[in-house]
Amino acid sequence: MTVTRRLTVPPGKAGERLDRYLSAALPGLSRARIQQLIGGGFISLGGAQARPSARLKGNEEITVSIPPPRPLTLVPEDRPVPVLYEDDHLMVVEKPAGMVVHPAPGHGAGTLVHALLFRAGSLSGIGGVERPGIVHRLDRDTSGIIVVAKDDASHAGLSAQLAARRMTRRYHGIVWGRPPDAEGEIRTRVGRHPVHRRKMAVFPEEPRRSLRGGAAARRGGGPTGGGETGRLAVTRYRWLESFGGFSLLEFRLETGRTHQVRLHCAHLSCPIVGDDV
């Protein structure tokens, strides 16, 4: 069954690329998946077939038609994954560290998706044939809770909650040293490293604001609001305790960029212990 989503572009998004806007507005779809849908003629902008690089003007209507998934080619695998909650529409599972969420180059087996298919039998097809049920992700070496959709309606609803920030994501991490403030907000742009394209990098073009006293401190880069390099990434942190030369921090994500917490901790001069990114 084809799932159709209709969105109206906010005026503040004028000038942004269509594929970038949709990847943020529809978290259940990767940018690569969105580009596939555009290439297949499944996305229209202002009533006309869209192009991935199209620039938004604001107030246009976007229609996204997500076709039924191709026949499943993944082979379910019996791998232990703790299930914290399950009903007819979704599952809440605890992903262990060291497990990749979905198949990708170099990770064709042993993923969380393979384990979930063994338990559930079938999952939502909105994310594509290699990402069934996946609404949001965690890095391979990160453990934590993931919500998985069993059907397309649940997937669409969960993605909408994530886009509207009605779903809160909190993380705990042990870092080297101690941040300068007990609480703070890290606001930068995050994108591909200009030289090492397989790595992500921080482009410090937004200020980092302390939540204590309202003071603002700039960590290099250009004017507030950022440039065109990378995408805006915002992380709030709170210091919990210190022991030896380490600290335990809590993070709350306002955006969901690749390696966001790890990059922002390094930007804060308090890298995650054991991080090799």
C-alpha positions as CSV (number, residue, x, y, z in Angstrom):
1,M,0.0,0.0,0.0
2,T,1.3,3.4,-1.0
3,V,1.7,5.9,1.9
4,T,1.2,9.6,1.0
5,R,2.6,12.5,3.1
6,R,1.8,16.2,2.3
7,L,3.9,19.0,3.8
8,T,3.8,22.8,3.4
9,V,7.2,24.4,3.4
10,P,7.6,27.0,6.1
11,P,8.7,30.5,4.8
12,G,11.9,30.2,6.9
13,K,13.1,27.3,4.8
14,A,13.3,29.3,1.6
15,G,16.6,28.6,-0.2
16,E,17.1,25.2,1.3
17,R,17.6,22.1,-0.9
18,L,14.5,20.0,-1.2
19,D,16.3,16.7,-0.3
20,R,17.9,18.3,2.8
21,Y,14.6,19.7,4.0
22,L,12.8,16.4,3.6
23,S,15.5,14.4,5.4
24,A,14.9,16.7,8.4
25,A,11.1,16.8,8.1
26,L,10.7,13.1,7.6
27,P,13.3,11.4,10.0
28,G,12.1,8.0,9.0
29,L,13.5,8.4,5.5
30,S,17.3,8.8,4.9
31,R,18.5,11.4,2.4
32,A,19.6,8.6,0.1
33,R,16.0,7.1,0.2
34,I,14.5,10.5,-0.4
35,Q,16.7,11.0,-3.5
36,Q,15.6,7.5,-4.7
37,L,12.0,8.6,-4.4
38,I,12.6,11.8,-6.2
39,G,14.4,10.0,-9.0
40,G,11.5,7.6,-9.3
41,G,9.0,10.4,-9.6
42,F,7.3,9.8,-6.2
43,I,7.8,13.4,-4.9
44,S,6.3,16.5,-6.3
45,L,7.0,20.1,-5.4
46,G,4.3,22.7,-6.1
47,G,2.4,20.2,-8.3
48,A,5.4,19.4,-10.5
49,Q,7.9,16.5,-10.4
50,A,10.7,17.5,-8.1
51,R,14.5,17.4,-8.5
52,P,16.8,16.6,-5.5
53,S,18.7,19.9,-5.8
54,A,15.6,22.1,-6.2
55,R,15.7,25.1,-3.9
56,L,12.6,25.9,-1.8
57,K,10.8,29.2,-2.0
58,G,8.6,28.8,1.0
59,N,4.8,28.0,1.3
60,E,5.0,25.3,-1.5
61,E,3.2,22.1,-1.0
62,I,5.3,18.9,-1.2
63,T,3.6,15.5,-1.8
64,V,5.6,12.4,-1.0
65,S,4.3,9.1,-2.2
66,I,6.1,6.1,-0.6
67,P,5.4,2.9,-2.6
68,P,5.1,-0.5,-1.1
69,P,8.6,-2.0,-0.4
70,R,10.2,-4.5,-2.8
71,P,10.1,-8.1,-1.7
72,L,12.3,-8.6,1.4
73,T,15.7,-9.9,0.6
74,L,17.2,-9.8,4.1
75,V,17.5,-13.2,5.9
76,P,16.2,-13.0,9.5
77,E,18.9,-13.9,12.1
78,D,18.3,-15.3,15.6
79,R,20.3,-12.7,17.6
80,P,19.6,-11.7,21.2
81,V,18.1,-8.2,21.5
82,P,16.3,-7.1,24.8
83,V,12.7,-6.1,24.0
84,L,11.5,-3.5,26.6
85,Y,8.0,-3.1,25.1
86,E,6.0,-4.6,22.2
87,D,2.4,-4.4,20.8
88,D,0.8,-4.9,17.4
89,H,2.2,-1.6,16.1
90,L,5.7,-1.1,17.5
91,M,8.6,-2.5,19.5
92,V,10.9,-0.7,21.9
93,V,14.3,-2.5,22.0
94,E,17.7,-2.0,23.6
95,K,20.4,-2.0,21.0
96,P,23.7,-3.4,22.3
97,A,27.0,-1.6,21.6
98,G,28.8,-3.1,18.7
99,M,25.7,-3.8,16.6
100,V,24.9,-1.9,13.4
101,V,21.3,-0.8,13.2
102,H,20.7,-1.7,9.5
103,P,22.6,-3.2,6.5
104,A,25.2,-0.9,4.9
105,P,28.3,-1.4,2.9
106,G,30.6,-3.7,4.9
107,H,27.7,-4.7,7.2
108,G,25.5,-7.1,5.2
109,A,24.6,-9.3,8.1
110,G,24.3,-9.3,11.9
111,T,22.5,-6.1,12.2
112,L,19.6,-5.0,14.5
113,V,17.2,-5.3,11.5
114,H,18.2,-8.9,10.9
115,A,17.4,-9.7,14.6
116,L,14.1,-7.8,14.6
117,L,12.9,-9.6,11.5
118,F,13.5,-12.9,13.2
119,R,11.4,-11.8,16.2
120,A,8.6,-9.8,14.5
121,G,8.4,-11.5,11.1
122,S,7.6,-8.2,9.3
123,L,8.2,-4.5,9.8
124,S,7.2,-1.2,8.3
125,G,8.4,-0.8,4.7
126,I,8.6,3.0,4.7
127,G,12.4,3.1,5.4
128,G,13.1,1.0,2.3
129,V,13.9,-2.7,1.9
130,E,17.2,-2.5,3.9
131,R,15.8,-0.4,6.7
132,P,12.4,-1.9,7.5
133,G,10.8,-0.4,10.7
134,I,13.7,1.9,11.4
135,V,12.5,5.3,12.6
136,H,15.8,6.6,14.1
137,R,19.3,5.2,14.5
138,L,22.2,4.8,16.9
139,D,25.8,4.6,16.1
140,R,27.3,1.1,16.0
141,D,29.3,1.5,19.3
142,T,26.4,3.2,21.1
143,S,24.0,1.2,23.2
144,G,20.5,2.5,23.9
145,I,16.7,2.4,23.2
146,I,15.3,2.3,19.7
147,V,11.7,2.5,18.7
148,V,10.8,0.2,15.8
149,A,7.6,0.5,13.7
150,K,5.8,-2.7,12.7
151,D,3.4,-1.1,10.2
152,D,3.5,1.9,7.9
153,A,0.9,4.0,9.8
154,S,2.9,3.7,13.0
155,H,6.1,4.6,11.1
156,A,4.6,7.7,9.7
157,G,3.2,8.8,13.1
158,L,6.5,8.2,14.9
159,S,8.4,10.0,12.2
160,A,6.1,13.0,12.6
161,Q,6.6,13.0,16.3
162,L,10.4,13.0,15.8
163,A,10.2,15.8,13.3
164,A,8.0,17.9,15.6
165,R,10.4,17.2,18.5
166,R,7.6,15.7,20.6
167,M,9.9,12.7,21.0
168,T,12.8,13.5,23.4
169,R,16.2,11.7,23.1
170,R,18.6,11.7,26.0
171,Y,22.0,10.0,26.1
172,H,24.6,9.4,28.8
173,G,28.3,9.4,28.0
174,I,31.6,9.3,29.8
175,V,34.0,12.0,28.6
176,W,37.6,13.0,29.2
177,G,38.0,16.0,31.6
178,R,35.1,18.2,32.6
179,P,33.2,20.9,30.6
180,P,33.7,24.5,31.6
181,D,30.0,24.9,32.6
182,A,27.7,22.5,34.5
183,E,25.1,23.0,31.8
184,G,25.3,24.3,28.3
185,E,24.2,24.3,24.6
186,I,26.5,23.4,21.8
187,R,25.3,24.9,18.5
188,T,27.5,24.4,15.4
189,R,27.2,23.1,11.9
190,V,28.1,19.5,11.1
191,G,29.0,18.0,7.8
192,R,31.5,15.9,5.8
193,H,35.1,16.6,6.5
194,P,36.5,18.7,3.6
195,V,39.5,16.3,3.1
196,H,38.6,13.0,4.7
197,R,35.2,12.5,3.1
198,R,34.3,9.4,5.2
199,K,34.5,11.4,8.4
200,M,32.2,14.0,9.8
201,A,33.4,17.4,11.1
202,V,32.3,20.4,13.1
203,F,32.1,23.8,11.4
204,P,32.0,26.2,14.4
205,E,29.9,28.9,12.9
206,E,27.3,29.2,15.6
207,P,27.9,30.4,19.2
208,R,28.0,28.0,22.2
209,R,25.8,29.4,24.9
210,S,26.1,28.7,28.5
211,L,22.7,28.1,30.3
212,R,24.2,29.5,33.4
213,G,23.7,33.3,33.6
214,G,22.8,33.5,29.9
215,A,26.4,34.3,28.8
216,A,27.4,33.5,25.3
217,A,30.9,32.4,24.3
218,R,32.0,32.0,20.7
219,R,34.2,29.1,19.7
220,G,35.7,30.4,16.4
221,G,34.1,30.5,13.0
222,G,31.9,33.0,11.3
223,P,28.7,35.0,12.3
224,T,25.8,33.7,14.3
225,G,23.5,31.7,12.1
226,G,26.3,29.9,10.4
227,G,27.4,29.6,6.9
228,E,26.5,27.1,4.2
229,T,28.9,24.4,5.3
230,G,27.2,21.5,6.9
231,R,23.8,21.4,8.7
232,L,22.8,23.0,12.0
233,A,23.4,20.7,15.0
234,V,22.3,21.5,18.5
235,T,23.1,19.5,21.6
236,R,22.3,20.4,25.2
237,Y,24.5,18.9,27.9
238,R,24.3,18.6,31.7
239,W,27.2,17.5,34.0
240,L,26.3,14.7,36.4
241,E,29.5,13.7,38.2
242,S,33.3,13.5,37.8
243,F,35.7,10.8,38.9
244,G,39.4,10.8,38.3
245,G,40.0,12.6,35.0
246,F,36.5,11.7,33.6
247,S,33.0,13.1,33.7
248,L,29.5,11.6,33.2
249,L,27.4,13.9,31.1
250,E,23.7,13.8,30.0
251,F,22.9,15.0,26.5
252,R,19.6,16.1,24.9
253,L,19.5,16.3,21.2
254,E,17.6,19.1,19.5
255,T,18.7,17.8,16.1
256,G,19.9,14.3,14.9
257,R,23.0,14.6,12.8
258,T,25.5,11.8,12.2
259,H,27.9,11.4,15.1
260,Q,26.5,14.6,16.6
261,V,27.2,13.9,20.3
262,R,30.7,12.5,19.6
263,L,31.6,15.5,17.4
264,H,30.2,18.1,19.9
265,C,32.0,16.5,22.8
266,A,35.3,16.7,20.9
267,H,34.4,20.3,20.0
268,L,33.9,21.0,23.7
269,S,37.4,19.6,24.3
270,C,35.9,16.7,26.3
271,P,35.9,13.8,23.8
272,I,33.9,10.6,24.5
273,V,36.2,8.0,26.1
274,G,37.1,5.4,23.6
275,D,35.8,7.3,20.6
276,D,37.7,6.6,17.4
277,V,35.8,9.0,15.2
